[in-house]
């Protein structure tokens, strides 16, 4: 099961502030940036897949998760400094070895530990074209953040210089269809801009918490947890890894148009939750899906509708246990929505528990943490004993 030490390292991404030497209208947060990067990477990969380019989807997922872990470890090294350090290959190898040694015992899954070791030490461990897609998504998501900084301080020191550097970096990936379409202001740019706005939506907005978490960062945490839980399933189909990760990334996408409506409001009167869901789907049809390429829409609906149900094929709902027994094959397009729900609830537990541990507590936070713990007591889902997620927290 996922160790608390690894979970804490992932959660650290909510406390790392980017661009902290520049005037900015809001704090720009590490895990928010990585979530946006993965949303952009999905779009870029979809274009390249349609164009017949060879790459590995699973490498994009692994590369995204492992890079977040790596950057959380070396959070004190700012990008310009790290860029210079990267020119010294010997020093980089030593740094990567140090990062691996710091993280290796946080992995309970030996296969994932070995994959992380290879990621840190082998230059071409991630498929080169998958890495190219990730690099392009990284630089564009950085540029998106920079535009927020620039708009707040257009005459600031080195603002023009930073703009030129980032634009030049983006130009290196102009052969990617996604970059071309964004630069030409095709509709996918609207989707990228829209998803970036999820960083402005604070979860648990009615309660003081430390750290504050956004919907955007929450989706990356859920996707990472979903990935690690899915990897606990023996002989798991590759398509389950794909669906369970990207389902985590996009499961809250409709909230970009409805905003994060807190559960007490959703459950305030009978039928309210169903009505909110209907409105989410209606607004998604009007405002989100038109910004996507038509070929992607069915899959995005697959990720955002009945997102916490076990599904196969084009959305046929099945019992969760049936997936392990009968549908653990790529041909069935299996999706473990109930496992994703565990990841979503556990992320909420972490948000409440971390705030309580920092001393910012309230009746609502304490009740939420206790309620989620009770909900999964002795529960095994998709063959994964998910109740063990809480073991190290209950020891306190």
C-alpha positions in Angstrom: 0.0 0.0 0.0 1.1 3.6 -0.6 3.3 4.8 2.3 2.5 7.9 4.2 6.0 9.3 3.5 5.3 9.2 -0.2 1.8 10.7 0.2 3.4 13.5 2.3 5.9 14.1 -0.5 3.2 14.4 -3.1 1.1 16.6 -0.8 4.1 18.9 -0.3 3.4 20.2 -3.8 0.5 22.2 -2.4 3.0 24.2 -0.2 5.6 25.0 -2.9 5.1 28.4 -4.3 6.4 29.1 -7.8 7.6 32.5 -9.1 8.1 33.6 -5.5 10.6 36.2 -6.6 8.0 38.0 -8.7 4.9 40.1 -8.0 1.9 37.9 -8.7 -1.9 38.3 -8.1 -2.2 34.8 -6.6 0.2 32.2 -5.3 1.2 29.9 -8.2 1.5 26.4 -6.7 3.7 23.5 -7.7 1.1 20.8 -7.9 -1.3 23.1 -9.8 1.3 23.6 -12.4 1.9 19.9 -12.8 -1.8 19.2 -13.1 -2.1 21.8 -15.9 1.0 20.4 -17.6 -0.6 16.9 -17.7 -3.9 18.2 -19.1 -1.9 19.9 -21.8 0.2 16.8 -22.4 -3.0 14.8 -22.9 -4.0 17.2 -25.6 -0.6 17.2 -27.3 -0.5 13.4 -27.2 -3.9 13.1 -28.7 -2.8 15.2 -31.7 0.4 13.2 -32.2 -1.5 9.9 -31.8 -3.9 10.9 -34.6 -0.9 11.9 -36.7 0.6 8.4 -36.4 3.5 9.3 -34.2 4.9 6.5 -32.0 5.1 7.2 -28.3 4.1 5.4 -25.0 1.1 6.7 -23.1 2.2 5.0 -19.9 5.5 6.8 -20.1 3.7 10.2 -20.3 1.9 9.2 -17.1 5.0 7.9 -15.3 7.1 10.9 -16.4 4.5 13.3 -15.1 4.2 11.7 -11.7 8.0 11.1 -11.2 8.8 14.6 -12.3 6.4 16.0 -9.7 8.1 13.9 -7.0 11.6 14.9 -8.2 10.7 18.6 -8.2 9.1 18.4 -4.8 12.4 17.0 -3.4 14.5 19.8 -4.9 12.0 22.6 -4.5 14.6 25.1 -3.3 16.4 25.0 -6.6 14.7 27.5 -8.9 14.4 26.7 -12.6 17.0 29.1 -14.0 19.5 27.7 -11.5 18.6 24.1 -12.3 18.9 24.8 -16.0 22.5 25.9 -15.5 23.2 22.9 -13.2 21.9 20.6 -15.9 24.7 21.5 -18.2 27.1 19.7 -15.8 26.2 16.1 -16.5 28.4 14.7 -13.7 26.8 16.9 -11.2 23.3 16.1 -12.5 24.0 12.4 -12.1 25.1 12.9 -8.5 22.0 15.1 -7.8 19.7 12.5 -9.3 21.3 9.7 -7.2 20.8 11.9 -4.1 17.1 12.4 -5.0 16.6 8.6 -5.5 18.2 7.8 -2.2 16.0 10.2 -0.4 12.9 8.8 -2.1 13.6 5.1 -2.5 12.3 3.9 0.9 9.0 5.9 0.4 7.9 3.3 -2.2 6.3 0.2 -0.9 5.8 -1.2 -4.5 9.2 -2.5 -5.6 8.4 -2.3 -9.3 7.5 1.4 -9.0 10.7 2.0 -6.9 12.8 0.4 -9.7 10.9 2.5 -12.3 11.7 5.6 -10.4 15.4 4.6 -10.1 15.5 4.1 -13.9 13.8 7.5 -14.4 16.4 9.2 -12.3 19.4 7.4 -13.7 18.8 6.4 -17.3 18.7 9.1 -20.0 16.2 7.4 -22.3 14.1 5.5 -19.8 11.0 7.5 -20.9 10.3 7.0 -24.6 11.9 10.0 -26.4 8.7 11.1 -28.1 6.7 10.8 -24.9 9.4 12.9 -23.2 9.1 15.5 -26.0 5.4 15.8 -25.4 6.0 16.2 -21.6 8.7 18.8 -22.2 6.4 20.8 -24.5 3.6 20.6 -22.0 6.0 21.7 -19.3 7.2 24.8 -21.1 3.7 25.9 -22.2 2.2 25.4 -18.7 5.2 27.5 -17.4 4.4 30.2 -20.0 0.8 30.2 -19.0 1.9 30.9 -15.4 4.3 33.6 -16.6 1.4 35.4 -18.4 -0.3 35.8 -15.0 2.9 37.2 -13.6 3.5 39.5 -16.6 0.0 40.9 -16.5 0.4 41.8 -12.8 3.8 43.5 -13.4 4.4 44.2 -17.2 7.3 46.6 -16.6 9.0 44.4 -13.9 12.7 43.5 -13.9 13.6 40.9 -16.5 10.0 40.4 -17.5 10.8 41.0 -21.2 13.8 38.8 -21.0 11.9 35.9 -19.4 9.2 36.3 -22.1 11.7 36.0 -24.9 13.4 33.0 -23.3 10.1 31.1 -22.8 8.8 32.0 -26.3 12.1 30.7 -27.7 11.7 27.4 -25.8 8.2 27.0 -27.1 9.4 27.5 -30.6 11.6 24.4 -30.2 8.4 22.4 -30.2 6.6 24.0 -33.0 6.6 20.8 -35.0 4.0 19.4 -32.5 0.5 19.9 -33.8 -0.8 21.0 -30.3 1.8 23.8 -30.1 0.9 24.9 -33.6 -2.8 25.0 -32.8 -2.3 26.9 -29.6 0.0 29.5 -31.3 -2.5 29.8 -34.1 -5.2 30.3 -31.5 -7.3 27.3 -32.5 -10.0 26.2 -30.2 -7.7 24.0 -28.2 -6.1 27.1 -26.8 -9.5 27.9 -25.2 -9.5 24.5 -23.6 -6.0 25.0 -22.2 -6.9 28.4 -20.9 -10.1 27.1 -19.4 -8.5 24.2 -17.5 -5.8 26.6 -16.2 -8.6 28.5 -14.5 -9.2 25.6 -12.1 -6.2 26.9 -10.1 -8.4 29.8 -9.0 -11.0 27.6 -7.4 -10.2 26.9 -3.8 -11.6 23.7 -2.3 -13.4 23.8 1.0 -13.9 27.5 0.2 -16.1 28.0 3.3 -13.4 26.8 5.7 -10.0 28.2 6.7 -7.3 25.6 6.0 -3.5 25.2 5.6 -2.5 24.7 2.9 -5.3 26.0 0.7 -5.8 23.5 -2.1 -7.2 24.3 -5.6 -9.4 22.1 -7.7 -6.5 22.0 -10.3 -4.0 20.6 -7.8 -6.5 18.3 -6.3 -7.0 16.6 -9.6 -3.3 15.8 -9.9 -3.2 14.4 -6.4 -6.2 12.2 -7.1 -4.6 11.0 -10.4 -1.4 10.1 -8.6 -3.2 8.2 -5.9 -5.4 6.5 -8.5 -2.2 5.5 -10.4 -0.5 4.0 -7.3 -3.7 2.2 -6.2 -4.2 0.8 -9.7 -0.6 -0.5 -9.7 -1.5 -2.6 -6.7 -3.8 -4.7 -8.8 -1.9 -7.9 -10.0 -1.5 -8.1 -13.8 -3.5 -4.9 -14.3 -4.3 -4.1 -17.9 -2.5 -1.1 -19.4 -5.9 0.5 -20.3 -6.9 0.5 -16.7 -3.8 2.5 -15.8 -4.5 4.9 -18.6 -8.2 5.3 -17.7 -7.7 5.5 -14.0 -5.0 8.2 -14.3 -6.6 10.4 -16.9 -9.9 9.9 -15.2 -8.3 11.4 -12.1 -6.9 14.3 -14.0 -10.2 15.2 -15.6 -12.8 14.0 -13.1 -13.5 17.6 -11.8 -13.3 19.2 -15.3 -17.0 20.3 -15.2 -16.3 22.4 -12.1 -14.5 24.9 -14.4 -18.0 26.1 -15.4 -20.0 25.2 -12.2 -17.3 25.9 -9.6 -16.6 23.7 -6.6 -19.9 23.2 -4.9 -19.4 22.0 -1.4 -21.0 18.6 -0.4 -23.3 20.1 2.4 -24.9 22.2 -0.3 -25.2 19.3 -2.8 -26.9 17.2 -0.1 -29.0 20.0 1.4 -32.3 18.8 -0.1 -33.3 15.6 -1.9 -32.6 15.7 -5.6 -30.1 18.6 -5.3 -27.1 16.5 -6.1 -28.7 15.0 -9.2 -29.8 18.4 -10.4 -26.3 19.9 -10.0 -25.0 16.9 -12.0 -27.5 17.6 -14.8 -26.5 21.2 -14.9 -22.8 20.3 -15.0 -23.4 18.0 -18.0 -25.4 20.7 -19.7 -22.8 23.4 -19.2 -20.0 21.0 -20.2 -21.9 20.4 -23.5 -22.2 24.2 -24.0 -18.8 25.5 -22.8 -16.2 22.7 -22.5 -16.7 20.1 -25.2 -16.9 22.6 -28.1 -13.3 23.5 -27.2 -12.1 20.0 -27.8 -11.4 18.2 -31.1 -14.6 16.2 -31.9 -12.6 12.9 -31.8 -11.8 13.4 -28.1 -15.2 14.2 -26.8 -16.5 10.7 -26.2 -13.4 9.9 -24.1 -13.8 13.1 -22.1 -17.4 12.3 -21.4 -16.2 8.8 -20.3 -13.9 10.5 -17.8 -16.4 13.1 -16.5 -19.8 11.3 -16.5 -20.4 8.5 -13.9 -16.8 9.1 -13.1 -17.1 7.1 -9.8 -18.6 4.0 -11.4 -16.9 1.0 -12.7 -17.2 1.0 -16.4 -16.2 -0.7 -19.6 -16.2 0.0 -23.3 -18.0 3.3 -24.1 -19.5 3.7 -20.6 -21.4 0.6 -19.7 -21.6 0.4 -15.9 -20.6 -2.9 -14.3 -19.9 -4.2 -10.8 -16.4 -3.3 -9.7 -15.5 -7.0 -9.0 -16.5 -7.9 -12.6 -13.6 -5.9 -14.0 -11.0 -8.0 -12.2 -12.8 -11.2 -13.0 -14.0 -10.7 -16.6 -12.8 -7.3 -18.1 -9.1 -6.9 -17.1 -8.1 -6.5 -20.7 -7.5 -3.5 -22.9 -10.2 -4.6 -25.4 -12.8 -3.8 -22.8 -11.5 -0.3 -22.0 -11.9 -1.0 -18.2 -12.2 2.0 -15.8 -12.2 1.6 -12.0 -14.4 4.4 -11.0 -14.9 3.1 -7.5 -11.1 3.0 -7.0 -11.0 6.6 -8.3 -13.6 7.5 -5.7 -11.3 6.1 -3.0 -8.5 8.4 -4.4 -10.9 11.4 -4.4 -12.1 10.8 -0.9 -8.6 10.1 0.4 -7.3 13.3 -1.1 -10.1 15.1 0.7 -9.1 13.3 3.9 -5.5 14.5 3.4 -6.7 18.1 2.9 -8.6 18.0 6.1 -6.0 16.0 8.1 -3.1 18.2 7.1 -4.9 21.3 8.1 -5.8 19.8 11.4 -2.1 18.8 11.9 -1.1 22.4 11.2 -3.4 23.5 14.0 -6.1 25.0 11.7 -9.0 22.8 12.8 -12.8 23.0 12.8 -15.7 20.8 13.5 -16.3 20.3 9.8 -12.7 19.3 9.1 -12.6 16.8 12.0 -16.0 15.3 11.0 -14.9 15.0 7.4 -11.6 13.2 8.3 -13.4 10.8 10.7 -16.2 10.2 8.2 -13.9 9.2 5.4 -11.9 6.9 7.7 -15.1 5.2 8.8 -16.3 4.9 5.2 -13.3 2.7 4.2 -12.8 0.7 7.4 -12.1 -2.9 6.3 -13.0 -2.1 2.6 -11.3 -3.9 -0.3 -12.0 -2.4 -3.7 -10.8 -3.8 -7.0 -8.9 -6.3 -4.9 -7.0 -3.5 -3.2 -7.3 -3.4 0.6 -7.8 0.4 0.6 -8.4 0.6 4.4 -4.6 0.3 4.7 -4.3 3.8 3.3 -5.3 5.1 6.7 -3.1 2.8 8.9 -0.3 5.2 9.5 -2.7 8.1 10.2 -4.6 6.1 12.8 -1.3 5.3 14.6 -1.1 8.9 15.7 
